[in-house]
Amino acid sequence: MICAAGLLLAGFLMQGVLPAALYDWPERWVLPLQEAATDWLTYILRRSDIGGRPLIAWTREFSAYVNIPLEFLQSLLTKGWLIPGATAAETLRIPSLSWLSVTGVAVFLTYGASGRGLAILTAATLAYFAVFGLWEDAMLTVASVAFIVVVGFAIGLALGTLIWRHPRLETVFSPIFDVMQTLPIFSYLVPVVLLVGFGPLSAVIVTLVFSLPPMARATVLALRQVPPEIRELGDMTGASQGQYILKMLIPSAKTGLMIGLNQLIMTTLAMVILASMIGAGGLGGEVLQSLQILRFGRGLESGLAITLLAIVLYRYGSALAHRRPRHDATSTLGRDLAIVGALIALPSLAGLLWPVAQRYPEALTITSEPLWSGAIDFVNLHSGEKLEALRVFLSLNLLIPLRGAIMGMGWASVALALCLVGWAASGPRLAIASAAVIAIIAATGYWERAVITVHLVLVGVLLGIAIGVPFGIWSALSRRAKSVIDVAVDLIQTLPSLVYLVPIVMLLGPGDVSAVLAIAAYVVGAVIRYCDHALRSAPDSLIEAVRSTGATEAQVFRIVRLPFAVPGLLLGLNQAIMLGISMVVVTALVGTRGLEQETITALARVDPGRGLVAGAMVCLIAITIDRLLAAVARKASTVPAAPTH
């Protein structure tokens, strides 16, 4: 590490002495990957023929069939059906499910899974949708999430089972899954829209790309944790491979599979805002529109709606994952189906007589937008000059100097420094790969933009650490503080990413400083949680033994807690940086100028190659950082023995 730091310092000090090509890749040597990627994608999408028809014709036809169940769910929950007749009077309109029916069924299901607490939370969440005028948007989101979850669960289960049966495939799928989760969504929006058209189905496909890997990986892990006795039982009963997998293996792995399903739901909800850019609509569309016209109140209401929906679905999924079957209990399936049928039919019939039972009256909706707008105006009026001074200070004294320092080191010294770190942490393979990534970024002409992206993430994560670590320590050392901090962290981690941008942009305006503060706000929850978990990893017996020697709490923290926490803290740093990279992609919407802006520009200009190459550079940066920090964490996992005297 010291050698790598010295190499970076030497590169910075030797500016003007070393060849300029080691600092800024010569333009005449830049690889034309963007043009090549655009030409290749254009050929694949528009000119390639399959059975005498272009690829787009096949994908559009296929998407029309796939869109049928999605449209059915949307019609069932919010749109209803319109059956045209010869005249307007003969046109038949079949309404969607009553808002009371949806509420009743949801409350009944959550009560059966987890009891009264979750049922009350579910009722309050659905009431929030109705009272704040978000019912239709919320139901569109629920329909999309339901469709994605069913499709994603089926594909993820199949892929995970395939990898479990053939372990060598993991070496193939693991990097593919890494790319799927780190490639910015904006970089592949254009190809997806060209293939299946603008609309909800495009949003579903884009969301699946990001949400599928957690389900597949959870499936592999769950199947590997099934006791070998289950395999022996399958052999004893003479079960075929299919019978063993479907009737014995998968039921035995239910808990792990439900955890994967839970992660699938959470990652899907995390994408609803970005997916709204290509026609998903729903709550994500409300948040995106609020950012575009700076309506913080409406954006916050919609963001909280997504958060509440995420909490309800997360707790419902967790309850199902940890619920144990009762073999001595009589089946209640018939009774449950009858209750669900009644909850659907009775409000729907009542809605024919009383419209209030079918749709929540618009006249009874409320909004908190004037309150939040007034608060923003008040802050701008009384603290506008201080906020502007903060923006200028951070820009002139932190962001610009850091960006200049990294640019001054040059791509070559950064590549060599990462090579040394990779060699020390893991060996020659990681060393060569890390250096190659920097060289590729420079060779594609994206070095300066990559530096802009990295320095925004670095400053945002450091600010998040500065804010989050004290709270993480406090949470680890105090049970009372933990109970309060956990609630705040749950809220922070489930708020959609764009919700952080709206108030910051309204207070500080667009630009790099707003992006950095949004990144800090987005990662602080993960910093608190990982810090808390890491500091609790030391054995209680060892802590008590050190205390018995008369050590103070500060000494216990330094001698025992901190050494045991190092691997967990490094893992937390890794996750914070990954979250920062995912957030910096979103900050392109407020005027940052790094690689993330390239993906937005490519989307606006319908230049798929440019977007994919820029997105691939972001992906390479994220994977490289992940591999380096993971290797360092593994090397630090050997905890030094605590003194016994």
N, C-alpha and C positions, 0 to 999 in steps of 0.2 A: 504494500500500500504506500509506503514511504517512497519507494522508487517511482511508482506511478505518479504521485504528487510532484516529485522532483522533475519528472519528465514533462509534465504539464507546465510547470513553472519555467523550465528551460525553453520550451516552445514559445511561451509568452515573451520571455526576455530576448529571444533571438529573432524577433520580428525585424525584417529589413536586412538580416544577415543570411538567413536560410532562404532557399529559393521560394518565390511567391507561390509556386504551384503546390507547396506543402500547406499553404494556408487557404487558398481559394482555388479550387479545381479549374484549370484553364477551360475557357468556353469552347475552344475548338476540339477539346477531348471529351466533351459531355456526350454521354450515350443517349441517343434519341429514343428512349424507351416509351415516352408518352405517345409519340406519333406511331410507333410500331404497335403499341397496345391498342390504340384507337383503330388503326387499320385492321388489326386482327379481329377485334370485337365487331367492327362493322361488317367484315366478311362473314363471321360466324352468325351474326344476328340477321343480316339482311340478304346475303347473297348465297349462303350455303343452302343446298337443296337436299331434302330427305323425301324420297318417293315422289320426286317431281314437284315438291312444294317447299317454299322457304321455311326455315326453322320457326320464324315468327308465326306463320300461319298455324303450325302444329301447336305451339305453346298457347296461342290465343284460343284455339279450339279446346285444348285441354283445360285451360283456365275457366272457360265458360261452364264446363261440367263441375269442376271443383268449387266454383262459386255458388252452386245451388244450395248446399247445406249452410253456407255462411249467410246467404240471403234469407234462408228459412229462419235461422236463429234471429236475425235482425228483425224480420217481420213478426216473429213470435213475441219478441220482447218490447218492440217499440213502434215499428212501422205499420204493422197490420198488412192485410192483403186487399188489393183492389181488383175485382173481376169485372172487366168492361162489358157493357151491354150494348144493344143497338142504340139506345138513347141514354141520356143522363139519368133518367128516372129508373131505367133498368140496370144501371151499374150497381154492383153489389160490393159493399165494403165490409170486410171482416176485421174487426178490431184486434189489436194485440192483447196480450194478457193484461188484466187489470193491475194497477200498481199495488192494490191491496192483495191480489193473488200472489204476485212476486214476493211481496214482503212476508206474507203468511207462510209460503213454502220455504223461503230462506230461513225464517226464524225457527220453523219446525225442524229443518235439517240440522241447523247448528245446535239447537237444543238437544237433539238426539245424539249428536257427536260429542258435545262438551258440557252441556248443562246450561243453567240459567245465565251465567255471566256472559258467555259468548252469544247467546240468544238476544240478550239485552243490547249488546254492542251491535249486533246485526240489525236489529230494529232501529237503533239510533242512527246507524249509517244510512240505511234506506230512507229514513225520515229526513236526514240531512239532504240527500239527493233531491227529494221532492220539495222540501221547503225552500231550498235555494235555487230552484228552477233548473236543476241539472239532471232530472230523471231521464230524459231521452238520451242525452249524451252518455250518461252512466250505463244505460242499457245497451247502447251501441258498443261501448267498451267491454261490457260483460259478454256480449255475443262474440266479439272478436277473440277475447281471452279464452272463452269456452272452446271455440273452434280450434285455436292454436294449441290449447292444452291437450285436446283429444288427439289431434294429428301428431303433435310433438311427443306425446307419451307413447303412441304406437310406434313411431319411427325410432325414438330413443331406446325403447325397450328392445326392438328388433336389432338395432345396431349394437347395443350393449350385450345382448345375448350372443350375437355373432362374434364379438371380440372376446367374450368369455370362453366360447368354445374353441376359438383359434387365437391364442394369446399373441402370436406373432403379428397379427393385424394391429395390435396396439401401437407398434412402432410406426405404422402407416397413418392411423387415425389420430394419434395424439397431436402431431404437428398440425393436422387439418383442423382439429378442434381448437387449437391455440389461435390459428389464423381467424377462424370464425368468430372467436370472442374478442379479438383485438383489432380486427379490420374495421375502420370507421364506417358507420352505416352510410354516410353520404357518398362514399366511394363506389358503392355498388347499387345505389338507387337507380341510376340511369339504365344499366343493363336490365334490371328487373322490370322497370316500367316499360322499356322497349319490348320485352318478351311477353308480358301479360297485360300491359295497359295500366293506366292510372286508375286507382281505386282501392277499395278495402283489401282485395286479394293480393295486390302488390305489397301492401303493408303487412299482411299476414306472412308472406314469404320472407320479407326482410326481417321480421321479428323472429321467425323460425331459425334463420341463419344464426342469430345470436343466442337464442334460447335453447336450442337442441343439445349442445355439448354437455351442459350440466346433467341433463336427464340420462344421456348415454353413459357418462362417466359414473354417475350414481348407480346405474344398473350393473355395470361391471363390478363395482365395489361390493354391492349388495349380494350378487351371485357368488362372489369369491368368499364371502363371509358365511355362506350356508355351511353348516357342520357336515363333515364327511359322512356321518351316519345316515344322512338323507340319501346320499348316493348309494350307500350300501343297502338301504331299504328299497330303493328303486330296483337294484339288481336282484334282490331276494324276491320281489313281487313279479319280476319278469316284465316290468314296464318298458315300453319302447322309448327311444330317445325323445320323441315328441310328447308322449305321455308323461315322461319324467320331468321335462321342462315345464309343461303347462300345468300339470296337476300336483307336482311335488316341489320342484325347485322354486318357481316363481311365488307360490303361496308362502314358502318358507322365507323368502327374501322380501316379504311384504313391507316390513318396517323401513328397510333401506330404499325400496322403490318409492314409497310414499314421501320420503325425504327428497328424493330426486324430483318427484312430481311437484312438491312444494317449491323447490328451486326453479323449476320450469315456470310456475305461475309467477314467482317474483321477478324473474328476468323478463318475462313477457310484459308485465306491468311497467317495468323500468323502460321499456321501449315504446310505450304507447304514444308519447309526445312526438318523438322523432318520426315514428311511423305515420303520424298524422300529416306529415309534409307531403305524402304521396296519396292522400285520400282516405286515411283510416277514419278520420272524424272522431267523434266521441269526446271524452274528457281531455285527451291529448290535444285535440284540435282547439278546444277552448283555451288551454294554457298557451299554446303556440300563438293563437290570435291575440291573447292578452299581452304577450311579449312584443308583438309587432306594433300594437297601438298603445303600449305602455299603460295597460289597465291592471295595476297591481292587485286591486281588490278582487276582480274577477279571476285573475290568474291564481291568486292564493286560494280562493274558494274551490276552484277546479283542482288545484294541486292537493288540497286537503281531502277532496273527494277521492282522488287516486290513492292517497295515503290510507284513508279509512278502508277502502276496498282491499288494499294490499294487506292490511292488518287482519281484517276479517278472514280473507282467504288463507293467509298464513296460519292463523290459529285454527281454522277449520281443518286445513291439511295436516297440521301437527297433531290435532286431536285424533284424526283418522289413522295417522301413522303409529301412534302410541296406544291405540285402543286394542285391547286383547279380546279375542272371541270368547263368548261364554257358551260352552258346549252343553251345559245343563239347562240353558234357557230355551223356552219354546220360541218358534219363529214368529216374528211380528210383521213379516213382510206384507201380508194381506191387509192387516190393520193400517200399516203405514201408507200403503198405496191408496187405501180408501180415504184416509185423512188428507193426503195430497190432492186427490181428486176433488174432494169437497172444498179445499182451500182454493182450488182453481175455478171450480164451477160456480160456487155461491157468489163471490164478488163479481164474476163476469156476468151472471144473470142480473145481479143488482145493478150493474152498470148500464143495462138496457133501460132501466127505469130512472136511475139517478146518475147523471154523468160524473158526479164527484167520486163514485165508487170505481169508475173506469179510469179517470185521469185526474190527477191532483189539480185543483183549480189554480190557474195562473194568477188570479187576483190575490191569492193567499201566499204567494211566494215573497221572499224577502232577499235582500242583498246587503252585504257589509261594505260594498265598494265605496260609498261616500265616506265612511269612517276611515278606511285605509288611504284613500286619496287625500283626505284632510290631514292625516298623520304625515304623509310624505311631503305635502305642501308646507306643513308646519316645520318639519325638520329642514327642508330646503331654505325656508325663510329665515330661521333663527340660527342655523348651523351651516348654511351653504358655503360661506367663505372658509370655514374650518375644514369642511369636506374637500373643497377644491385644493386647499393647502396640503391636505393629506395625500390627495391624488398626485399633486406635483412632487411632493417629497418622495413618495414611493417610486415614482417614475424616474426622477433625476438621480436619486441616491441609492436605488436598489436595482431596478429593472434594467435601465440603460447601462450602468457600469457592469452588471453581471453579463449582459449580452455581449458587450464589448470585450470582456475578459475571455469568454469562451471563443468568440471569433478570433481573438488575438492568439489563442493557443494553437489554432490551426487544426484542420481535420487529421493531419498525419500524426501529430503528437497525441491527440485524443485517441486515435486508433491504437497507437502503441501502448498508451497508458491502460486502455481497456484490455489489451492483449496481456499485459503483465498481471492485471487483476484476475483475469480469467485463468491464467496459468497457475497463479498462486492458489486460487480457490478450488479449481477442478482439474486442470491439466491442459494439454495442448489443444484438444478439440474445442473446448469453450474459448480458449485464447484466440485461436484462428478465426472462429465464427464471429467473435465480438469485433475483432479488427476488420473482418470482411464486411460487416454491416456498415461500419463508418465509411469504408472505402466505397461501397455501393451507393450510399446516400450522397457522398461527394461527387461520384461519377455521374449521377443522374441530374446534377445541377441543383440539388435541393439542400445543400449544406446550410446555407444561411437560414432558410425557412425551418429546417430541423432545429437549428440553434434557438430560434425564436420559440418554437413549440416546447423544447426541453427547458428553456429558462423560465417560461411561464409555469410549467408543471413543478419545477424545482422550487421556485419561490412560493407558489401556492401550497405545496406540501410542507415546506418548512414553516410557513405561517400556521398551517393546520396542526403541525406537531407542537409548535410553541403554545398554541391554545389548548390542544387536547391532552398533552402529557400531564400537566398538573391535575386536570380533572380525572384522568385515568389513575394516577397515583392516589388521589383522594378516594376514588371509588374502591380501589383495591384495599385501602386501609380502614375504611369505614363502611359498615353495613348500612347504616342509615343514609349516608350519602349515596351509596350504590343504588338504593331503591328509587331515589329521585333521579339520579343521573341516567339510569337505564331507561326510564320513561322518555327523557329528553332525547337520548340517543336513538331510541326506536322511531321517534318522530323525525329526527334529522335524516336517518338512513332510508326512510320510506318516502320522503318528499321527492317529487320528480326534480330532475336536474335543472330544468328551465325555471322552476319556481325561485331558485336562488338568484338567477340572473335579473329578474324583473325589478325587485326593489333596489338592487345595487346599481343597475343602469339608470334608474330614475333618480338616484341620489348622486352618482358620480359620473354619469354619462357613459357612452360606449368607449371601449379601448382596452388596453392591456391591464390597467389597474383593476378595472371591474372584473376582467377574466381571472386575475390572480385571486381576488377576494372570493369570487364564486367557487373557485377550485378549493380554497381553504375551507370554506363553509361546507363543501361537499365531502371532504375527506376527514373532517374533524371527528365525526361520529365513529368512523372505523379506527382512528387513532386512539380514541378513548377506550373503545371496546377491546382492542388488541393489547393495549397497555395494561388495562385492568386484568385481563386473562393471563398475560405473561407474568405479572407480578404475583399472581395467586398460584403460580405453578410450583413454587418451592414447597417441599413436604412440611406439613404442620409440626411433625415430630422434630424435625431439624430446627425449625424456628423456635420451638419451645426449649430445645436443648441449648441454643445460643442465648436465649433470654435467661435461662437458669444460671448462666455464668455471670449475670449482672450487666449484660450488654443493654445499651439504650435502644430505643426503637430506630434511631438513625443508624446505629451500628448494625442492627439486624437487617435493615434495608440495604446497607452497603455490602455487608459480608455474605448474606444469604439470598435475599430476594432478588437483588440485581443480577448476580451471576447466573442464577437459574432462569432469569427472565430474558437473557440475551437472545437465544434463538427465537422466542416468541416476539420480541421487539423487532427483530430483523424481518420476521414474517409480516408483522404489522406495517413496517416501512414499505415492504414489497407491495402489500395490498393498497396502501395509501397512494403509492406512485401509480399503480394500475388504475385506481379510481380517478386520480388526477389526469391521467392520459385520456380516459373515457370522457371526463368533463371538459378537457381542453378542446376536444372535437366540437362540443356543443357551443363553446365560447366563440367559435367562428361566426355565429349569428350576431355577435356584438362587435365585430370589426377587428379581431386579431389577424395577424398577417403571416402565420406560420403554415405548416403543412395542412392544418385543419382548414385554413381559408382556401387552399388549393382544391380541396374536395368540394367545398361549397361552390367555388367558381366553376369547376367542371360540371357540377349539377346544373347551374344556371345556363351554361353554354352547351349543354348536352354533349359533353366531351368525355365519354366513358373511359378512354384510355388514360387521360390526364388524372381523372379521379381515382382510378384503380392504382396507378403508380404512386401517387401521393399517399393514398391510404395504405399501400404496401409498405411505404417508408415508416409510417406511424406504427404499423404492425411489427416491423422489424425492431424498431426502438423498444416497443413494449416487451417483446419476447426476449430481447437481449438483456434488458434490465431485470426481467423476471428470472432468467437463468443465472445471471451473475449474483443477484441477491439470494436466490435459493442455494447456490453453491456456498456462498459465504455463511449462510445460516447453518447449513449442514456441518461446515467446518467448525462453527462456534458451538455446536450442540453438545460437545463434551464439556460438562460443567466441572469446574475445579472443585475439589473437595473442600468443604468448609472447615475452618479450624476447630479443633475440639477443646482447646484450652480456654 
